[in-house]
Amino acid sequence: MTSLAQEKKTEAGGVYRPHATARMESLAGLPLASFKVRAAAFFVDLVLVVLLWGPVTFAFVRLVHYRESNPNIELKWDFHEPSNVVFALLYYGLSLYFGIGQTVGKRLLRIRVVSLVHERITFWQAMERALGYGASILEGGFGFFQYFTNPNRCCVHDRIAETIVVKEAPGRT
């Protein structure tokens, strides 16, 4: 094949370039977080989601109905309610992004989500990981237990977002 033909083929479909090899090598040897610690951090965050949801939703509904003298406000937590799922998604995604890999629960338990492909977890990775919790739950919870079958202790949501969860060492970011 001539050089010109190779260039045209490359322009049309591109060539594979391993995008994460150097980053993955830089993470080699980091201690991974245990399942118990990860589960505890998840449940701390879940409790926070439920506790924050009420006041935030009440304030939002009150703001929307501010002209009514006696609005009938009924709050009900239900995972079938799209606004509740969006609230949980925003909590997990935004807190992970702005916390640079740590939600409140992860910070308390001294673990951090680390990107396999970027130096810092990106906004999209944080949101993918939050959405990935749904995938882990929809598999009957088995997505969480894939931690035990994956050599790098990744759950479904970790693999979706290309992340790992490591123990936070003092002074390391």
Summary of the structure (lengths in Angstrom):
residues: 173
radius of gyration: 20.7
end to end distance: 48.2
largest distance: 78.4
contacts: 453
relative contact order: 0.15
helix: 57%
strand: 6%
